[in-house]
Amino acid sequence: MSKKTIKAGIIGSGFAAAFHLEAIRKVYCANVEVAGVYSPTRENCRAFARKHGLTVCDGVDEILDRVDVVHACVPPVAHEPVVLAALERDKSVIVEKPFTGYFGDGTDDFYGHTCSKQIALDQAMASVERLLEAERKSAGLILYAENWIYAPSIQKEREIIEKTDAQVLWMVGQECHSGSHSSAYGDWRLAGGGSMVGKACHPLAAALYLKRIEGSARDGEPILAKSVTSRTHAFTRLKNFRDEGHLRSDYHDIEDFAMMHVVFEDGTIADIFGGEVVLGGVHNSLDVAANNHRTLCQINPNTAMATYNPREDAYKDIYVVEKIGTKQGWSPISPDEDWFTGYPQEMEAFYRTIAYGEALESNSRLAADVTAVSYSAYVSAENNGAEISVL
């Protein structure tokens, strides 16, 4: 069978746009032609286009004229308008996390860390409903770019759950490192929150996904989150925080640590952590305790390879692993970091869906559930850890 040709466009020109483009170029199920890139930061857009040999478009409408699918690699505040614009034109859209959220009340003195989290939840879910309704009316699809779903270890755990009729009792997940690459991250009005929606969203999505898989495999119905208990902290904004220059600490009004305790409708649980205050690289893991097995999904770092370097400058041109901080001494070097993290597998799966209609694992319903749990968790944290219903 000959491969289909799919025309793609990228909206955004930062960190996310770069790794999306790298993953697009590894897609083998279809011939993907990147027809253009657009970003309102025009200088950055032109530099990105020159580096990667792409055509610069003058706006969202122009890029939608050229493509079958668009990649929304913009700050979270722009996700909803980009997704709606694509769906209204019957184009599919691959949207980065967080799916959507609450981005303030429009006033100059808005301060996210102390705003009403019930309003945040209500407004975030209203945005979710607008997006889901637009998808229902469109020939296009929302493809939620949650790479954890496609990480090899998570997909292997999916197989174990399906083939052994496992009951997952408890999961512990984390995404922690020393701070985001994005300049927009740190301002609630652009990011929609801090570690809860920017870091903990990844292990949360994986936990929600695996419980969906378990329920669907056994009874034909997904097992959903029922309630959440949460706390958040802002360590780098404490008056007594001693900044040694190793952690990003320019956050305006977001938390840099979040935890949530999720109870599913079958009574099982997941404990999820996200943070910006952990040195030594990216720490991505999900520990699954089931009634018939235990699995540790160690995405970053992992033991595939380690290297010892006695001199920092010797490895100056060698990529070791994201956010490692130093290349001197022992490092958990990743021979293919993107593969372990699921980026190429994610993009391959998305283009199989777009080109051939294959079933979509990371879809708008999962994105909606992640948003509901995350913003309900903010309400819990505002109420000193009170249990908040999600269903």
C-alpha positions as CSV (number, residue, x, y, z in Angstrom):
1,M,0.0,0.0,0.0
2,S,1.4,3.4,-1.0
3,K,1.9,5.9,1.8
4,K,-0.5,8.9,2.1
5,T,0.9,12.4,2.0
6,I,-0.2,14.6,4.9
7,K,0.5,18.3,4.9
8,A,1.4,19.7,8.4
9,G,1.9,23.1,9.8
10,I,3.5,24.3,13.0
11,I,2.2,27.2,15.1
12,G,5.0,28.2,17.5
13,S,8.7,28.4,17.2
14,G,10.1,27.5,20.6
15,F,11.2,24.4,22.5
16,A,8.0,22.4,21.8
17,A,8.0,23.3,18.1
18,A,11.6,22.0,17.8
19,F,10.8,18.6,19.3
20,H,7.6,18.3,17.4
21,L,9.5,18.9,14.1
22,E,12.1,16.3,15.1
23,A,9.4,13.7,15.8
24,I,7.6,14.6,12.5
25,R,10.7,13.8,10.6
26,K,10.8,10.3,12.1
27,V,7.2,9.4,11.0
28,Y,7.3,6.5,8.6
29,C,3.6,5.6,8.1
30,A,2.9,8.6,5.9
31,N,4.8,11.2,3.9
32,V,4.5,14.2,6.1
33,E,5.3,17.5,4.4
34,V,5.7,20.5,6.7
35,A,4.0,23.2,4.7
36,G,4.8,26.1,6.9
37,V,5.4,27.6,10.3
38,Y,3.8,30.6,12.0
39,S,4.5,32.4,15.3
40,P,3.6,35.9,16.5
41,T,7.2,36.3,17.7
42,R,8.2,37.1,14.1
43,E,12.0,37.2,14.6
44,N,12.0,33.8,16.4
45,C,9.8,32.4,13.7
46,R,12.1,33.5,10.9
47,A,15.1,32.1,12.7
48,F,13.3,28.8,13.3
49,A,12.3,28.6,9.7
50,R,15.8,29.3,8.4
51,K,17.3,26.7,10.7
52,H,14.9,24.0,9.6
53,G,14.3,25.0,6.0
54,L,10.6,25.9,6.4
55,T,8.3,28.5,4.9
56,V,7.1,31.3,7.1
57,C,3.4,32.0,7.1
58,D,1.8,35.3,8.0
59,G,-0.9,34.1,10.3
60,V,-3.1,31.2,11.5
61,D,-5.4,31.4,8.5
62,E,-2.6,31.2,6.0
63,I,-1.1,28.1,7.6
64,L,-4.5,26.5,7.8
65,D,-5.0,27.1,4.1
66,R,-1.9,25.0,3.4
67,V,-2.3,22.0,5.7
68,D,-4.3,18.9,6.8
69,V,-3.1,19.0,10.4
70,V,-1.6,21.8,12.6
71,H,0.7,21.4,15.6
72,A,-0.3,23.8,18.4
73,C,3.1,24.5,20.0
74,V,2.2,27.8,21.5
75,P,1.8,28.9,25.2
76,P,-1.2,27.3,26.9
77,V,-3.2,30.6,26.8
78,A,-3.3,30.3,23.0
79,H,-4.3,26.6,22.9
80,E,-8.1,27.2,22.7
81,P,-8.1,29.8,19.9
82,V,-5.7,27.8,17.8
83,V,-7.6,24.5,18.3
84,L,-11.0,26.2,17.6
85,A,-9.6,27.9,14.5
86,A,-8.3,24.5,13.2
87,L,-11.5,22.6,14.0
88,E,-13.7,25.2,12.4
89,R,-11.8,24.6,9.1
90,D,-12.2,20.8,9.6
91,K,-8.4,20.4,10.2
92,S,-7.0,18.1,12.9
93,V,-4.9,19.7,15.6
94,I,-2.1,18.2,17.7
95,V,-2.2,20.3,20.9
96,E,0.5,20.4,23.5
97,K,-0.1,20.1,27.3
98,P,-1.8,21.5,29.2
99,F,-4.8,21.0,27.0
100,T,-6.4,24.3,28.2
101,G,-7.0,26.0,31.5
102,Y,-7.8,29.3,33.3
103,F,-5.6,32.3,32.4
104,G,-6.9,35.0,34.7
105,D,-9.6,37.5,34.8
106,G,-8.1,40.0,32.3
107,T,-7.1,42.5,34.9
108,D,-3.6,43.9,35.3
109,D,-3.4,43.0,39.0
110,F,-4.4,39.3,38.5
111,Y,-2.2,37.1,40.7
112,G,-2.6,33.4,40.0
113,H,-1.3,32.0,43.3
114,T,-4.1,33.6,45.3
115,C,-7.0,33.7,42.7
116,S,-10.2,31.8,43.4
117,K,-9.5,28.2,42.3
118,Q,-13.2,27.4,42.1
119,I,-13.4,30.1,39.4
120,A,-10.3,28.6,37.8
121,L,-11.9,25.2,37.7
122,D,-15.2,26.5,36.4
123,Q,-13.6,28.5,33.6
124,A,-11.1,25.7,32.7
125,M,-14.0,23.2,32.3
126,A,-16.0,25.8,30.3
127,S,-13.0,25.9,27.9
128,V,-12.9,22.1,27.8
129,E,-16.6,22.0,26.8
130,R,-16.1,24.6,24.0
131,L,-13.2,22.5,22.6
132,L,-15.1,19.2,22.8
133,E,-18.2,20.7,21.2
134,A,-16.1,22.1,18.4
135,E,-14.5,18.7,17.8
136,R,-18.0,17.0,17.7
137,K,-19.0,19.4,14.9
138,S,-15.7,19.1,13.0
139,A,-14.3,16.6,10.5
140,G,-11.0,17.2,12.3
141,L,-9.7,15.6,15.5
142,I,-8.0,16.8,18.7
143,L,-4.9,14.8,19.3
144,Y,-3.6,15.4,22.8
145,A,0.2,15.5,22.8
146,E,0.8,13.6,26.0
147,N,4.0,11.7,25.2
148,W,3.9,9.7,28.4
149,I,1.1,7.6,26.9
150,Y,3.4,6.5,24.1
151,A,6.5,6.0,26.2
152,P,7.6,2.3,25.6
153,S,7.4,1.5,29.4
154,I,3.9,2.8,29.7
155,Q,2.8,0.9,26.6
156,K,4.4,-2.3,27.9
157,E,2.5,-1.8,31.2
158,R,-0.7,-1.4,29.1
159,E,0.0,-4.8,27.6
160,I,0.6,-6.4,31.0
161,I,-2.6,-5.0,32.4
162,E,-4.7,-6.2,29.3
163,K,-3.2,-9.7,29.1
164,T,-3.1,-10.6,32.8
165,D,-6.4,-9.1,33.8
166,A,-4.5,-7.0,36.4
167,Q,-6.2,-4.8,39.0
168,V,-4.1,-1.7,39.5
169,L,-4.3,-0.8,43.2
170,W,-1.8,2.0,43.7
171,M,0.3,4.2,41.4
172,V,3.1,6.6,42.4
173,G,4.2,9.0,39.6
174,Q,6.5,12.0,39.3
175,E,7.8,14.5,36.9
176,C,10.4,16.7,38.6
177,H,13.4,18.7,37.4
178,S,15.0,22.2,37.8
179,G,12.5,24.3,35.8
180,S,10.8,24.7,32.5
181,H,12.4,25.8,29.2
182,S,9.5,28.0,28.3
183,S,9.7,31.8,28.9
184,A,5.9,31.9,29.3
185,Y,6.1,29.4,32.2
186,G,6.0,31.3,35.4
187,D,3.2,33.7,34.6
188,W,-0.3,32.2,35.4
189,R,-1.9,34.3,32.7
190,L,0.2,32.6,30.0
191,A,0.7,29.1,31.5
192,G,-2.6,28.4,33.4
193,G,-0.8,27.4,36.5
194,G,2.5,25.9,37.7
195,S,3.8,22.5,38.6
196,M,0.2,21.0,38.8
197,V,-0.6,21.6,35.1
198,G,3.0,21.9,33.8
199,K,4.7,18.9,35.4
200,A,2.3,16.6,37.3
201,C,0.0,16.5,34.3
202,H,2.3,13.9,32.7
203,P,2.3,11.1,35.3
204,L,-1.4,12.0,36.0
205,A,-2.3,11.4,32.4
206,A,-0.4,8.1,32.4
207,A,-2.2,7.0,35.6
208,L,-5.6,8.0,34.2
209,Y,-4.8,6.2,31.0
210,L,-3.9,2.9,32.6
211,K,-7.0,2.9,34.7
212,R,-9.0,3.5,31.6
213,I,-7.3,0.6,30.0
214,E,-7.9,-1.7,33.0
215,G,-11.6,-0.9,33.1
216,S,-12.1,-1.2,29.3
217,A,-10.2,-4.5,29.1
218,R,-12.2,-6.1,32.0
219,D,-15.7,-4.6,31.8
220,G,-15.8,-2.5,28.6
221,E,-15.9,0.7,30.5
222,P,-13.0,3.0,31.7
223,I,-12.3,3.5,35.4
224,L,-12.4,7.2,36.0
225,A,-11.0,9.5,38.8
226,K,-13.6,10.1,41.5
227,S,-11.9,12.6,43.8
228,V,-8.6,14.4,44.5
229,T,-6.7,15.7,47.5
230,S,-3.9,18.1,46.9
231,R,-1.3,20.5,48.3
232,T,0.9,23.1,46.4
233,H,4.0,25.0,47.5
234,A,6.2,27.8,46.1
235,F,9.6,27.2,47.5
236,T,11.6,29.6,45.3
237,R,9.3,32.5,46.2
238,L,9.8,32.0,49.9
239,K,11.5,34.9,51.6
240,N,14.1,32.6,53.1
241,F,14.9,30.8,49.8
242,R,18.6,30.8,49.2
243,D,19.2,30.9,45.5
244,E,22.4,29.2,44.5
245,G,21.7,29.6,40.8
246,H,20.9,25.9,40.1
247,L,17.1,26.1,40.0
248,R,15.0,28.3,37.9
249,S,13.5,30.9,40.3
250,D,11.8,33.6,38.2
251,Y,8.3,32.5,38.8
252,H,5.8,35.3,39.1
253,D,2.7,33.7,40.6
254,I,2.8,29.9,40.2
255,E,3.7,27.0,42.5
256,D,6.9,25.1,41.9
257,F,5.7,22.0,43.7
258,A,2.4,20.1,43.6
259,M,1.1,16.8,44.8
260,M,-2.2,15.1,44.4
261,H,-3.8,12.0,45.8
262,V,-6.3,10.7,43.3
263,V,-9.1,8.2,44.2
264,F,-10.7,6.3,41.4
265,E,-14.3,5.2,41.2
266,D,-13.3,1.6,42.1
267,G,-11.6,2.8,45.3
268,T,-8.0,2.4,44.0
269,I,-5.5,5.3,44.2
270,A,-2.7,7.2,42.6
271,D,-0.2,9.7,44.2
272,I,1.2,12.2,41.8
273,F,4.1,14.7,42.2
274,G,5.3,17.5,40.0
275,G,8.1,19.9,40.8
276,E,10.7,22.4,39.7
277,V,13.1,22.0,42.6
278,V,14.9,18.7,41.8
279,L,18.5,18.8,40.4
280,G,20.3,16.1,38.4
281,G,18.2,15.9,35.3
282,V,14.6,15.1,34.5
283,H,13.0,12.5,36.9
284,N,10.0,10.8,35.1
285,S,8.6,7.7,36.6
286,L,5.4,5.7,37.3
287,D,5.4,2.9,39.9
288,V,2.5,0.6,39.4
289,A,1.4,-1.8,42.2
290,A,-1.2,-4.3,41.0
291,N,-2.9,-7.4,42.5
292,N,-0.7,-9.7,40.3
293,H,2.5,-7.7,39.5
294,R,4.5,-4.6,40.1
295,T,6.1,-2.4,37.4
296,L,8.4,0.5,37.6
297,C,8.2,2.6,34.5
298,Q,11.5,4.5,34.7
299,I,11.3,7.0,31.8
300,N,14.0,9.4,32.9
301,P,16.7,8.7,34.0
302,N,17.1,5.0,33.1
303,T,19.9,2.5,33.2
304,A,20.2,2.0,29.4
305,M,23.6,3.7,29.5
306,A,26.0,5.5,31.9
307,T,29.1,7.4,31.2
308,Y,32.0,8.7,33.4
309,N,33.7,11.9,32.3
310,P,36.5,13.4,34.4
311,R,36.6,16.8,32.7
312,E,33.6,19.0,32.0
313,D,34.9,20.4,28.8
314,A,35.6,17.0,27.2
315,Y,31.8,16.6,26.7
316,K,31.1,20.1,25.6
317,D,29.7,19.0,22.2
318,I,28.0,15.8,23.5
319,Y,24.4,15.8,24.5
320,V,24.0,13.7,27.7
321,V,20.5,14.1,29.0
322,E,18.1,16.9,29.5
323,K,18.7,19.3,32.5
324,I,21.6,17.2,33.9
325,G,23.4,20.4,35.1
326,T,26.9,19.1,34.8
327,K,28.6,16.5,32.5
328,Q,31.4,15.8,34.9
329,G,31.5,12.5,36.8
330,W,29.0,9.8,36.2
331,S,25.9,10.7,34.0
332,P,22.9,8.6,33.1
333,I,23.4,9.3,29.4
334,S,20.4,8.4,27.2
335,P,21.4,6.9,23.8
336,D,17.9,8.0,22.4
337,E,16.1,10.2,24.9
338,D,13.2,11.0,22.6
339,W,12.5,7.3,22.1
340,F,12.4,6.5,25.8
341,T,10.2,9.5,26.4
342,G,7.7,8.5,23.6
343,Y,8.0,11.4,21.2
344,P,8.5,9.5,17.9
345,Q,6.0,6.8,18.9
346,E,3.4,9.5,19.7
347,M,3.9,11.3,16.4
348,E,3.8,8.0,14.5
349,A,0.5,7.1,16.2
350,F,-1.0,10.5,15.5
351,Y,-0.2,10.3,11.8
352,R,-1.6,6.8,11.6
353,T,-4.8,8.2,13.0
354,I,-4.8,11.2,10.7
355,A,-3.9,9.2,7.6
356,Y,-5.7,5.9,8.1
357,G,-8.2,6.4,10.9
358,E,-6.5,4.2,13.4
359,A,-7.8,4.4,17.0
360,L,-6.4,7.3,19.1
361,E,-5.0,6.6,22.5
362,S,-4.3,10.2,23.7
363,N,-7.5,11.9,22.7
364,S,-9.7,14.8,23.8
365,R,-11.5,12.8,26.5
366,L,-8.2,12.0,28.3
367,A,-7.2,15.7,27.9
368,A,-10.5,16.7,29.5
369,D,-10.0,14.3,32.4
370,V,-6.5,15.6,33.1
371,T,-7.8,19.2,33.1
372,A,-10.7,18.3,35.4
373,V,-8.5,16.5,37.9
374,S,-5.7,19.1,37.8
375,Y,-8.0,22.1,38.4
376,S,-10.1,20.2,41.0
377,A,-6.7,19.6,42.7
378,Y,-6.1,23.4,42.8
379,V,-9.5,23.8,44.6
380,S,-8.3,21.1,47.1
381,A,-5.0,22.9,47.7
382,E,-6.8,26.2,48.2
383,N,-8.8,24.4,50.9
384,N,-5.8,22.9,52.7
385,G,-6.1,19.5,51.2
386,A,-9.9,18.9,51.4
387,E,-11.1,16.1,49.3
388,I,-12.8,17.4,46.1
389,S,-15.1,15.4,43.9
390,V,-14.1,15.1,40.2
391,L,-17.1,13.2,38.8
